[in-house]
Amino acid sequence: MINSIITAIKGLYGGETADDIAKRKKLRYREDILDNMGSVELAANLFRISQTEEKLINDKVKTENKANTTHFTVGKNIREVIAKNKGTMPENLPTPDKSLKDLEKQKKRLEVK
């Protein structure tokens, strides 16, 4: 399953791996990439995830190799749609100043006051 996720990211991000993305975004060790995306990038990833899940079910994918191929293909297809619509590629979207976890902590602190 981990290989499938890595492959999906490569498809959507033009060959970048999760490590490449984490380095580019300057994330701390084990910090979640999805928590450090703006709404456009997050939406592209959620769309990739939902469409891949649907395709795996509909195509009755059973092998890891076929799952990896499916993950990559769906990610690449979504990337092509973004390009066709002249959108910004995921790797070129800005990283928010604060992660989702940081915002949640800030909200809790404000609620306590």
C-alpha atoms as an extended CHARMM CRD file, in Angstrom:
* protein
*
       113  EXT
         1         1  MET       CA              0.0000000000        0.0000000000        0.0000000000  PROA      1               0.0000000000
         2         2  ILE       CA              2.8310000000        2.4370000000        0.8140000000  PROA      2               0.0000000000
         3         3  ASN       CA              4.3220000000        1.8980000000       -2.6510000000  PROA      3               0.0000000000
         4         4  SER       CA              0.9340000000        2.7440000000       -4.1690000000  PROA      4               0.0000000000
         5         5  ILE       CA              0.7900000000        6.0390000000       -2.3030000000  PROA      5               0.0000000000
         6         6  ILE       CA              4.3390000000        6.9110000000       -3.3440000000  PROA      6               0.0000000000
         7         7  THR       CA              3.4640000000        6.0520000000       -6.9480000000  PROA      7               0.0000000000
         8         8  ALA       CA              0.2830000000        8.1600000000       -6.8280000000  PROA      8               0.0000000000
         9         9  ILE       CA              2.1990000000       11.1670000000       -5.5730000000  PROA      9               0.0000000000
        10        10  LYS       CA              4.7270000000       10.7470000000       -8.3790000000  PROA      10              0.0000000000
        11        11  GLY       CA              1.9050000000       10.7990000000      -10.9250000000  PROA      11              0.0000000000
        12        12  LEU       CA              0.3140000000       13.9830000000       -9.5950000000  PROA      12              0.0000000000
        13        13  TYR       CA              3.5870000000       15.7470000000       -8.8220000000  PROA      13              0.0000000000
        14        14  GLY       CA              5.4240000000       15.0430000000      -12.0680000000  PROA      14              0.0000000000
        15        15  GLY       CA              7.8370000000       12.5060000000      -10.5980000000  PROA      15              0.0000000000
        16        16  GLU       CA              8.3750000000       14.0620000000       -7.1720000000  PROA      16              0.0000000000
        17        17  THR       CA              8.3320000000       11.6600000000       -4.2450000000  PROA      17              0.0000000000
        18        18  ALA       CA              6.8410000000       12.3250000000       -0.8120000000  PROA      18              0.0000000000
        19        19  ASP       CA             10.3960000000       12.9970000000        0.4310000000  PROA      19              0.0000000000
        20        20  ASP       CA             10.9360000000       15.5310000000       -2.3690000000  PROA      20              0.0000000000
        21        21  ILE       CA              7.7080000000       17.3010000000       -1.4270000000  PROA      21              0.0000000000
        22        22  ALA       CA              8.5630000000       17.3010000000        2.2830000000  PROA      22              0.0000000000
        23        23  LYS       CA             11.9870000000       18.8130000000        1.5440000000  PROA      23              0.0000000000
        24        24  ARG       CA             10.5420000000       21.4430000000       -0.7980000000  PROA      24              0.0000000000
        25        25  LYS       CA              7.9290000000       22.3950000000        1.7890000000  PROA      25              0.0000000000
        26        26  LYS       CA             10.6100000000       22.3600000000        4.5160000000  PROA      26              0.0000000000
        27        27  LEU       CA              8.5700000000       20.0390000000        6.7130000000  PROA      27              0.0000000000
        28        28  ARG       CA              9.7940000000       18.6910000000        9.9940000000  PROA      28              0.0000000000
        29        29  TYR       CA             10.4610000000       14.9660000000       10.3450000000  PROA      29              0.0000000000
        30        30  ARG       CA              7.1950000000       12.9850000000       10.1590000000  PROA      30              0.0000000000
        31        31  GLU       CA              5.1110000000       16.1030000000        9.5580000000  PROA      31              0.0000000000
        32        32  ASP       CA              2.0850000000       15.2580000000        7.4090000000  PROA      32              0.0000000000
        33        33  ILE       CA              2.2370000000       16.6360000000        3.8750000000  PROA      33              0.0000000000
        34        34  LEU       CA             -1.5670000000       16.8800000000        3.6420000000  PROA      34              0.0000000000
        35        35  ASP       CA             -1.5740000000       19.1430000000        6.7230000000  PROA      35              0.0000000000
        36        36  ASN       CA              0.7010000000       21.5490000000        4.8560000000  PROA      36              0.0000000000
        37        37  MET       CA             -1.3060000000       22.2010000000        1.7080000000  PROA      37              0.0000000000
        38        38  GLY       CA             -3.4730000000       25.0660000000        0.6420000000  PROA      38              0.0000000000
        39        39  SER       CA             -7.0340000000       24.3970000000       -0.4820000000  PROA      39              0.0000000000
        40        40  VAL       CA             -6.2360000000       23.9570000000       -4.1960000000  PROA      40              0.0000000000
        41        41  GLU       CA             -3.4410000000       21.4590000000       -3.6070000000  PROA      41              0.0000000000
        42        42  LEU       CA             -5.4490000000       19.6110000000       -0.9800000000  PROA      42              0.0000000000
        43        43  ALA       CA             -8.4650000000       19.4100000000       -3.2970000000  PROA      43              0.0000000000
        44        44  ALA       CA             -6.3070000000       17.9420000000       -6.0880000000  PROA      44              0.0000000000
        45        45  ASN       CA             -4.9850000000       15.3020000000       -3.6960000000  PROA      45              0.0000000000
        46        46  LEU       CA             -8.3980000000       14.4340000000       -2.2830000000  PROA      46              0.0000000000
        47        47  PHE       CA             -9.7370000000       14.1400000000       -5.8190000000  PROA      47              0.0000000000
        48        48  ARG       CA             -6.7850000000       11.8870000000       -6.7120000000  PROA      48              0.0000000000
        49        49  ILE       CA             -7.4520000000        9.7190000000       -3.6670000000  PROA      49              0.0000000000
        50        50  SER       CA            -11.1950000000        9.3830000000       -4.2790000000  PROA      50              0.0000000000
        51        51  GLN       CA            -10.8260000000        8.6790000000       -7.9950000000  PROA      51              0.0000000000
        52        52  THR       CA             -8.0920000000        6.1100000000       -7.4010000000  PROA      52              0.0000000000
        53        53  GLU       CA            -10.1670000000        4.3290000000       -4.7730000000  PROA      53              0.0000000000
        54        54  GLU       CA            -13.1350000000        4.2450000000       -7.1480000000  PROA      54              0.0000000000
        55        55  LYS       CA            -11.0300000000        2.8900000000      -10.0150000000  PROA      55              0.0000000000
        56        56  LEU       CA             -9.4240000000        0.2100000000       -7.8510000000  PROA      56              0.0000000000
        57        57  ILE       CA            -12.8860000000       -0.9900000000       -6.8310000000  PROA      57              0.0000000000
        58        58  ASN       CA            -14.4720000000       -0.7370000000      -10.2880000000  PROA      58              0.0000000000
        59        59  ASP       CA            -11.5610000000       -2.4710000000      -12.0000000000  PROA      59              0.0000000000
        60        60  LYS       CA            -11.3900000000       -5.0920000000       -9.2150000000  PROA      60              0.0000000000
        61        61  VAL       CA             -7.6570000000       -4.5540000000       -8.8590000000  PROA      61              0.0000000000
        62        62  LYS       CA             -6.0980000000       -7.3810000000       -6.8560000000  PROA      62              0.0000000000
        63        63  THR       CA             -2.3250000000       -7.1820000000       -7.3030000000  PROA      63              0.0000000000
        64        64  GLU       CA              0.0540000000       -4.6510000000       -5.8210000000  PROA      64              0.0000000000
        65        65  ASN       CA              1.6690000000       -4.0540000000       -9.2050000000  PROA      65              0.0000000000
        66        66  LYS       CA             -1.6840000000       -3.2410000000      -10.8380000000  PROA      66              0.0000000000
        67        67  ALA       CA             -2.6130000000       -1.0260000000       -7.8560000000  PROA      67              0.0000000000
        68        68  ASN       CA              0.6610000000        0.8950000000       -8.2300000000  PROA      68              0.0000000000
        69        69  THR       CA              0.0140000000        1.4050000000      -11.9300000000  PROA      69              0.0000000000
        70        70  THR       CA             -3.5490000000        2.5460000000      -11.2240000000  PROA      70              0.0000000000
        71        71  HSD       CA             -2.3940000000        5.0110000000       -8.5570000000  PROA      71              0.0000000000
        72        72  PHE       CA              0.2170000000        6.4970000000      -10.8860000000  PROA      72              0.0000000000
        73        73  THR       CA             -2.1400000000        6.7000000000      -13.8700000000  PROA      73              0.0000000000
        74        74  VAL       CA             -4.9170000000        8.4480000000      -11.9470000000  PROA      74              0.0000000000
        75        75  GLY       CA             -2.4220000000       10.9260000000      -10.4680000000  PROA      75              0.0000000000
        76        76  LYS       CA             -0.9700000000       11.5970000000      -13.9060000000  PROA      76              0.0000000000
        77        77  ASN       CA             -4.4550000000       12.0230000000      -15.4210000000  PROA      77              0.0000000000
        78        78  ILE       CA             -5.3720000000       14.5950000000      -12.7950000000  PROA      78              0.0000000000
        79        79  ARG       CA             -2.1080000000       16.4080000000      -13.4680000000  PROA      79              0.0000000000
        80        80  GLU       CA             -2.9880000000       16.4860000000      -17.1810000000  PROA      80              0.0000000000
        81        81  VAL       CA             -6.4030000000       17.9980000000      -16.3940000000  PROA      81              0.0000000000
        82        82  ILE       CA             -4.7450000000       20.7040000000      -14.2770000000  PROA      82              0.0000000000
        83        83  ALA       CA             -2.3610000000       21.4990000000      -17.1580000000  PROA      83              0.0000000000
        84        84  LYS       CA             -5.1560000000       21.4580000000      -19.7360000000  PROA      84              0.0000000000
        85        85  ASN       CA             -7.1050000000       23.9890000000      -17.6570000000  PROA      85              0.0000000000
        86        86  LYS       CA             -3.9680000000       26.1090000000      -17.2840000000  PROA      86              0.0000000000
        87        87  GLY       CA             -3.9640000000       25.5720000000      -13.5400000000  PROA      87              0.0000000000
        88        88  THR       CA             -0.9440000000       25.7300000000      -11.2930000000  PROA      88              0.0000000000
        89        89  MET       CA              0.8740000000       22.4380000000      -10.9070000000  PROA      89              0.0000000000
        90        90  PRO       CA              0.7630000000       21.0940000000       -7.3370000000  PROA      90              0.0000000000
        91        91  GLU       CA              4.5200000000       21.4610000000       -6.8540000000  PROA      91              0.0000000000
        92        92  ASN       CA              4.2600000000       25.1620000000       -7.7410000000  PROA      92              0.0000000000
        93        93  LEU       CA              1.5020000000       25.9770000000       -5.2680000000  PROA      93              0.0000000000
        94        94  PRO       CA              2.5380000000       27.8590000000       -2.1340000000  PROA      94              0.0000000000
        95        95  THR       CA              2.8250000000       26.1230000000        1.2100000000  PROA      95              0.0000000000
        96        96  PRO       CA              0.6330000000       27.7920000000        3.8340000000  PROA      96              0.0000000000
        97        97  ASP       CA              2.4550000000       29.6800000000        6.5920000000  PROA      97              0.0000000000
        98        98  LYS       CA              0.8080000000       27.4630000000        9.2070000000  PROA      98              0.0000000000
        99        99  SER       CA             -0.0190000000       23.7670000000        9.0220000000  PROA      99              0.0000000000
       100       100  LEU       CA             -3.4550000000       22.4280000000        9.8270000000  PROA      100             0.0000000000
       101       101  LYS       CA             -2.0950000000       21.0950000000       13.1310000000  PROA      101             0.0000000000
       102       102  ASP       CA             -0.6720000000       24.5340000000       13.9960000000  PROA      102             0.0000000000
       103       103  LEU       CA             -4.0290000000       26.1530000000       13.2460000000  PROA      103             0.0000000000
       104       104  GLU       CA             -5.8300000000       23.5840000000       15.4000000000  PROA      104             0.0000000000
       105       105  LYS       CA             -3.4520000000       24.2870000000       18.3050000000  PROA      105             0.0000000000
       106       106  GLN       CA             -3.9650000000       28.0240000000       17.8630000000  PROA      106             0.0000000000
       107       107  LYS       CA             -7.7520000000       27.5700000000       17.8730000000  PROA      107             0.0000000000
       108       108  LYS       CA             -7.6110000000       25.5320000000       21.0860000000  PROA      108             0.0000000000
       109       109  ARG       CA             -5.4930000000       28.1920000000       22.7710000000  PROA      109             0.0000000000
       110       110  LEU       CA             -8.0110000000       30.8610000000       21.7580000000  PROA      110             0.0000000000
       111       111  GLU       CA            -10.9350000000       28.7790000000       23.0260000000  PROA      111             0.0000000000
       112       112  VAL       CA             -9.2560000000       28.3690000000       26.4150000000  PROA      112             0.0000000000
       113       113  LYS       CA             -8.8370000000       32.1430000000       26.8230000000  PROA      113             0.0000000000
